[in-house]
Amino acid sequence: GVYALVWQQIIKKVDISIAYSNRAAAIFWSTLWAAAIFREHISLQNIVGIIIIFAGIWMVNRDA
């Protein structure tokens, strides 16, 4: 419920395309917490994928 309320406030103040593109950063955070808490192995493919995601976020946000 809290997430839904916070998300509604975010999309009121930020352009929807920028807000949705930044949600992809959750992949980074989930990978980080999986490694820190559950000692998951982070492969080179995971790192490359995260870099590609952040490149996409940067491309969307630079035009804003």
C-alpha positions in Angstrom: 0.0 0.0 0.0 2.8 2.4 0.9 4.5 1.7 -2.4 1.3 2.5 -4.3 0.9 5.9 -2.5 4.5 6.8 -3.1 4.3 5.8 -6.7 1.2 8.0 -7.2 3.0 11.0 -5.7 6.1 10.4 -8.0 4.1 10.3 -11.2 2.3 13.5 -10.2 5.6 15.4 -10.1 7.7 13.6 -12.7 7.1 12.9 -16.4 5.7 9.3 -16.7 8.4 8.2 -19.2 11.1 9.3 -16.9 9.5 7.7 -13.8 9.1 4.3 -15.6 12.6 4.3 -16.9 14.0 4.9 -13.5 12.0 1.9 -12.1 14.4 -0.3 -14.0 17.1 0.7 -11.5 15.4 -1.8 -9.2 17.3 -4.5 -11.1 20.5 -3.0 -9.7 19.2 -2.9 -6.2 17.8 -6.4 -6.2 21.1 -7.8 -7.5 23.0 -5.9 -4.9 20.8 -7.1 -2.1 20.8 -10.7 -3.4 24.6 -10.7 -3.3 24.8 -9.0 0.1 22.1 -10.9 1.9 21.8 -14.3 0.1 25.4 -14.4 -1.1 24.3 -14.9 -4.7 26.9 -15.0 -7.4 26.9 -11.9 -9.7 28.1 -13.0 -13.1 29.7 -10.9 -15.8 26.4 -11.1 -17.8 24.5 -9.6 -14.8 26.9 -6.7 -14.6 26.7 -6.1 -18.4 22.9 -6.2 -18.2 22.9 -3.7 -15.4 25.2 -1.4 -17.4 22.9 -1.6 -20.4 19.9 -0.8 -18.2 21.6 2.3 -16.7 22.6 3.4 -20.2 18.9 3.2 -21.2 17.9 5.2 -18.1 20.6 7.8 -18.9 19.4 8.1 -22.5 15.8 8.7 -21.4 16.7 11.2 -18.7 19.2 13.2 -20.7 16.4 14.5 -23.0 14.2 15.6 -20.1 
